[in-house]
Amino acid sequence: MRHLQIKPRDSQDTVSLKSSVQNQRTIMEVLVLVKEAKELVTYLKSTGLAASLTKKVLQECETRWNSLHTMLNSVEEMYDEIAALLGDKPGQQNRMRKIDRDMLSALRDHCEPSFDDCTHLTLLKERCQRFLDMKFKPSIKAKVATFLWPDYKDLTMLPDDEKQEVVAKVRQIIGAVEPDADDVVPGEAATPTLRPPKVPRLDKYLKYKKQPLHQPPQDEVEKYLAMAVTVAPDQLLKWWNMMNRPDGLPKLAKLAKRELCKLATAAPSDRIWSKTGFILNNRRNRLSPKHLNAIVFMGSALRAECKKRKD
């Protein structure tokens, strides 16, 4: 705007005021551009027009790092295609009017991540790394769950002292676990014992010479570690069900079914909260918890069924 241009006769206060107004105006233009870009991406995805583009347009997500740059970059790359696509849609030509391409490119370059760390950023990263190491150090329960997957039972990713700690913990747990009679799969019927054939009188004393040394009975952990078996991820529960019999690993099987059903990440719960937030909006704030739970459940069931049919 002409009246905001700095002139030679302007005083220092006037120059400062005009500069401040120009900066505020630029910030407002940037905020409007970001808002229009978000609405544009939402429109393209909701109407299915995004499938007509040669590349994906990505929406910003506040919980994802630098997703604003990802969104601006995707819109800038597809700028010409989006403009041509909206030009054929009546009443949609104005969606690109407030998205200036030069400002879009400048804002994208400004949000480009830099990997040249300054001193303060280096210290911040070190502190964050220490926090992550302390917060996300695998617990003993996670190590036990890893041990209960036959492919990783050797725990090669852990030092020897931690391996021994995990094995000792498993022995301690299954020492207090008694397999339920209803859970144990009965083994095969015992074969009838046959009467041994008669041997000469002197030959029966040879058994005392050839008798092997007494071997201590193996516990379930040693028996499990001695197995050479590979189990696919989708067959893990089935394999432990097969081991749940008297001549198998009944105590370890019960422990495996108790530990392996626990989720290792909170991502599924976060997705449920996100879906619930989309359903329970301002226009549907009278939904009861029972109905909300039913809607979320039906949505998940329908998506699982559609995915199953596609596969």
C-alpha positions as CSV (number, residue, x, y, z in Angstrom):
1,M,0.0,0.0,0.0
2,R,1.3,3.4,-1.0
3,H,0.7,5.2,2.3
4,L,2.9,2.6,4.2
5,Q,5.9,3.3,2.0
6,I,8.7,4.9,3.9
7,K,9.5,8.4,2.6
8,P,12.6,10.6,3.2
9,R,10.7,13.2,5.1
10,D,9.3,10.7,7.6
11,S,10.5,11.0,11.1
12,Q,12.0,8.1,13.0
13,D,8.8,7.4,14.9
14,T,6.9,7.4,11.6
15,V,9.4,5.0,10.1
16,S,9.1,2.7,13.1
17,L,5.3,2.8,13.0
18,K,5.2,2.1,9.2
19,S,7.7,-0.8,9.6
20,S,5.6,-2.3,12.4
21,V,2.4,-2.0,10.4
22,Q,4.1,-3.6,7.4
23,N,5.3,-6.5,9.5
24,Q,1.9,-7.0,11.0
25,R,0.3,-6.9,7.5
26,T,2.8,-9.5,6.2
27,I,2.1,-11.7,9.2
28,M,-1.6,-11.5,8.5
29,E,-1.1,-12.3,4.8
30,V,1.0,-15.4,5.9
31,L,-1.7,-16.5,8.3
32,V,-4.4,-16.1,5.6
33,L,-2.3,-18.0,3.1
34,V,-1.8,-20.9,5.5
35,K,-5.5,-21.0,6.3
36,E,-6.4,-21.0,2.6
37,A,-3.9,-23.7,1.9
38,K,-5.4,-25.9,4.7
39,E,-8.9,-25.4,3.4
40,L,-7.8,-26.1,-0.2
41,V,-6.2,-29.4,0.8
42,T,-9.3,-30.4,2.8
43,Y,-11.5,-29.6,-0.1
44,L,-9.4,-31.6,-2.6
45,K,-9.4,-34.6,-0.2
46,S,-13.1,-34.5,0.7
47,T,-14.3,-34.2,-2.9
48,G,-11.9,-36.8,-4.2
49,L,-10.2,-34.4,-6.6
50,A,-6.9,-35.1,-5.0
51,A,-6.9,-38.5,-6.8
52,S,-6.7,-36.6,-10.1
53,L,-3.3,-35.1,-9.2
54,T,0.0,-36.6,-10.2
55,K,1.3,-36.2,-6.6
56,K,-0.4,-36.3,-3.2
57,V,-1.4,-33.1,-1.4
58,L,-0.8,-33.5,2.3
59,Q,-2.6,-31.9,5.2
60,E,-1.0,-30.3,8.2
61,C,-1.2,-32.2,11.5
62,E,-0.3,-30.3,14.6
63,T,1.1,-33.4,16.3
64,R,3.6,-34.2,13.5
65,W,6.9,-32.5,13.2
66,N,7.2,-29.9,10.5
67,S,4.0,-30.9,8.8
68,L,3.3,-27.3,7.8
69,H,6.3,-27.4,5.5
70,T,5.1,-30.7,4.1
71,M,1.7,-29.3,3.3
72,L,3.0,-26.1,1.7
73,N,5.5,-28.0,-0.3
74,S,2.9,-30.4,-1.7
75,V,0.6,-27.4,-2.6
76,E,3.5,-25.6,-4.3
77,E,4.5,-28.6,-6.3
78,M,0.9,-29.1,-7.5
79,Y,0.0,-25.4,-7.9
80,D,-0.5,-25.4,-11.6
81,E,-2.4,-28.7,-11.7
82,I,-4.7,-27.6,-8.8
83,A,-5.3,-24.2,-10.6
84,A,-6.2,-26.0,-13.8
85,L,-8.4,-28.6,-12.0
86,L,-10.3,-25.9,-10.1
87,G,-10.7,-23.8,-13.3
88,D,-13.0,-26.5,-14.6
89,K,-15.2,-26.5,-11.5
90,P,-17.8,-23.7,-11.4
91,G,-17.6,-21.5,-8.3
92,Q,-14.2,-22.9,-7.2
93,Q,-11.9,-20.6,-9.1
94,N,-11.5,-18.2,-6.1
95,R,-9.9,-20.8,-3.9
96,M,-6.5,-20.0,-5.3
97,R,-7.0,-16.2,-5.3
98,K,-5.5,-15.7,-1.8
99,I,-2.7,-18.2,-2.3
100,D,0.1,-16.2,-3.8
101,R,2.7,-18.5,-5.4
102,D,5.7,-16.3,-4.6
103,M,4.7,-16.0,-1.0
104,L,3.9,-19.7,-0.9
105,S,7.4,-20.5,-2.2
106,A,9.1,-18.1,0.2
107,L,7.1,-19.5,3.2
108,R,8.0,-23.0,2.2
109,D,11.7,-22.2,2.0
110,H,11.5,-20.5,5.4
111,C,10.0,-23.6,6.9
112,E,12.6,-25.8,5.4
113,P,14.3,-27.8,8.2
114,S,18.0,-26.9,8.7
115,F,20.5,-29.5,9.9
116,D,23.3,-27.1,10.8
117,D,22.8,-27.0,14.6
118,C,23.9,-24.1,16.6
119,T,25.2,-24.4,20.2
120,H,21.8,-23.9,21.9
121,L,20.1,-26.4,19.5
122,T,22.9,-29.0,20.2
123,L,22.4,-28.7,23.9
124,L,18.6,-28.9,23.5
125,K,19.0,-32.1,21.4
126,E,21.3,-33.7,24.0
127,R,18.8,-32.9,26.8
128,C,16.0,-34.3,24.7
129,Q,18.0,-37.4,24.0
130,R,18.6,-38.0,27.7
131,F,14.9,-37.5,28.4
132,L,14.0,-40.0,25.7
133,D,16.5,-42.6,26.9
134,M,15.1,-42.3,30.4
135,K,11.4,-42.3,29.3
136,F,11.5,-45.0,26.6
137,K,14.0,-47.4,28.1
138,P,12.5,-50.9,27.6
139,S,10.9,-52.2,30.7
140,I,11.4,-55.7,32.0
141,K,7.9,-56.6,30.8
142,A,8.7,-55.5,27.3
143,K,11.9,-57.7,27.4
144,V,9.8,-60.6,28.6
145,A,7.3,-60.1,25.8
146,T,10.2,-60.1,23.3
147,F,11.6,-63.3,24.9
148,L,8.2,-65.0,24.3
149,W,8.5,-64.5,20.6
150,P,10.4,-67.7,19.4
151,D,12.2,-65.8,16.7
152,Y,13.8,-63.4,19.3
153,K,14.0,-65.7,22.3
154,D,17.9,-65.5,22.2
155,L,17.7,-61.7,22.9
156,T,20.7,-61.0,20.8
157,M,19.9,-57.3,21.0
158,L,20.6,-57.2,24.8
159,P,23.9,-57.6,26.7
160,D,24.5,-60.9,28.6
161,D,23.6,-59.6,32.0
162,E,20.3,-58.3,30.8
163,K,19.6,-61.7,29.0
164,Q,20.2,-63.5,32.3
165,E,18.0,-61.0,34.1
166,V,15.1,-61.7,31.6
167,V,15.5,-65.5,31.8
168,A,15.5,-65.3,35.6
169,K,12.4,-63.1,35.6
170,V,10.6,-65.5,33.3
171,R,11.5,-68.4,35.6
172,Q,10.3,-66.4,38.6
173,I,7.0,-65.7,36.9
174,I,6.2,-69.2,35.7
175,G,7.2,-70.6,39.1
176,A,4.1,-68.9,40.4
177,V,1.9,-69.8,37.4
178,E,-0.1,-72.9,37.5
179,P,-1.7,-73.8,34.1
180,D,-5.4,-74.1,34.3
181,A,-6.8,-77.6,33.7
182,D,-9.4,-76.2,31.3
183,D,-6.7,-74.3,29.3
184,V,-4.3,-77.2,28.8
185,V,-4.9,-79.0,25.6
186,P,-4.8,-82.7,26.3
187,G,-1.9,-84.5,24.7
188,E,-2.1,-87.6,22.6
189,A,-3.3,-90.8,24.2
190,A,-0.6,-92.8,25.8
191,T,0.4,-95.9,23.9
192,P,-0.1,-99.1,25.9
193,T,3.0,-100.5,27.5
194,L,4.3,-103.7,26.0
195,R,5.8,-106.5,28.0
196,P,9.6,-106.5,27.5
197,P,11.0,-109.6,25.9
198,K,12.9,-112.1,28.0
199,V,16.7,-111.8,28.0
200,P,19.3,-114.2,29.1
201,R,20.0,-114.3,32.8
202,L,23.5,-112.8,32.7
203,D,22.5,-110.1,30.1
204,K,20.2,-108.4,32.5
205,Y,23.2,-107.3,34.6
206,L,24.6,-105.4,31.7
207,K,22.1,-102.6,32.2
208,Y,24.0,-101.5,35.3
209,K,27.1,-100.9,33.2
210,K,25.4,-99.1,30.3
211,Q,23.1,-97.0,32.4
212,P,23.6,-93.3,31.4
213,L,24.4,-90.6,33.8
214,H,21.4,-89.0,35.5
215,Q,20.4,-85.9,33.7
216,P,18.4,-83.2,35.6
217,P,15.0,-82.6,34.1
218,Q,14.8,-79.5,31.9
219,D,12.5,-76.8,33.0
220,E,10.2,-75.0,30.4
221,V,12.6,-72.2,29.9
222,E,15.5,-74.5,28.9
223,K,13.2,-76.5,26.8
224,Y,12.0,-73.4,25.0
225,L,15.5,-72.1,24.5
226,A,16.6,-75.4,23.0
227,M,13.8,-75.3,20.4
228,A,14.8,-74.4,16.8
229,V,11.6,-72.9,15.5
230,T,10.5,-69.9,13.5
231,V,7.0,-68.4,13.9
232,A,5.4,-65.8,11.6
233,P,3.9,-62.8,13.4
234,D,0.3,-63.8,12.5
235,Q,0.8,-67.3,13.7
236,L,2.3,-66.5,17.1
237,L,-0.9,-66.9,19.1
238,K,-1.7,-70.2,17.3
239,W,1.8,-71.5,18.0
240,W,1.5,-70.8,21.7
241,N,-1.9,-72.5,21.7
242,M,-0.3,-75.6,20.3
243,M,2.3,-75.4,23.1
244,N,-0.4,-75.3,25.7
245,R,-0.4,-79.0,26.5
246,P,1.1,-81.2,29.1
247,D,4.1,-82.3,27.0
248,G,4.6,-78.7,25.6
249,L,5.1,-75.4,27.4
250,P,1.9,-74.9,29.4
251,K,3.2,-72.4,31.9
252,L,5.0,-70.3,29.3
253,A,2.0,-70.5,27.0
254,K,-0.2,-69.0,29.7
255,L,2.4,-66.3,30.3
256,A,2.7,-65.6,26.6
257,K,-1.1,-65.2,26.2
258,R,-1.1,-62.8,29.1
259,E,1.8,-60.6,28.0
260,L,1.7,-60.6,24.2
261,C,-1.9,-59.3,24.1
262,K,-0.7,-56.0,25.6
263,L,-0.2,-53.1,23.1
264,A,3.4,-51.9,22.7
265,T,2.3,-48.4,21.6
266,A,-0.4,-45.9,22.4
267,A,-1.0,-45.2,18.6
268,P,-4.2,-47.2,18.4
269,S,-5.7,-45.4,21.4
270,D,-4.7,-42.1,20.0
271,R,-6.4,-42.9,16.7
272,I,-9.6,-43.8,18.7
273,W,-9.4,-40.4,20.5
274,S,-8.9,-38.7,17.1
275,K,-11.9,-40.4,15.5
276,T,-14.1,-39.7,18.6
277,G,-13.1,-36.0,18.3
278,F,-14.4,-35.9,14.7
279,I,-17.6,-37.6,15.6
280,L,-18.4,-35.6,18.8
281,N,-18.4,-32.1,17.4
282,N,-20.4,-29.0,18.4
283,R,-23.4,-30.1,16.3
284,R,-23.5,-33.6,17.9
285,N,-22.6,-32.8,21.5
286,R,-25.7,-34.6,22.9
287,L,-24.5,-38.0,21.9
288,S,-24.5,-40.4,24.9
289,P,-21.4,-42.4,25.7
290,K,-23.2,-45.6,24.7
291,H,-24.1,-44.3,21.3
292,L,-20.7,-42.7,20.8
293,N,-19.0,-46.0,21.6
294,A,-21.3,-47.9,19.2
295,I,-20.5,-45.4,16.4
296,V,-16.8,-45.7,16.9
297,F,-17.0,-49.5,17.0
298,M,-19.1,-49.8,13.9
299,G,-16.7,-47.5,12.0
300,S,-13.7,-49.6,13.0
301,A,-15.6,-52.8,12.1
302,L,-16.6,-51.5,8.7
303,R,-13.0,-50.4,7.9
304,A,-11.7,-53.8,8.9
305,E,-14.2,-55.5,6.7
306,C,-13.4,-53.3,3.7
307,K,-9.7,-54.0,4.2
308,K,-10.4,-57.7,4.5
309,R,-12.4,-57.7,1.2
310,K,-9.6,-55.8,-0.6
311,D,-7.0,-58.3,0.5
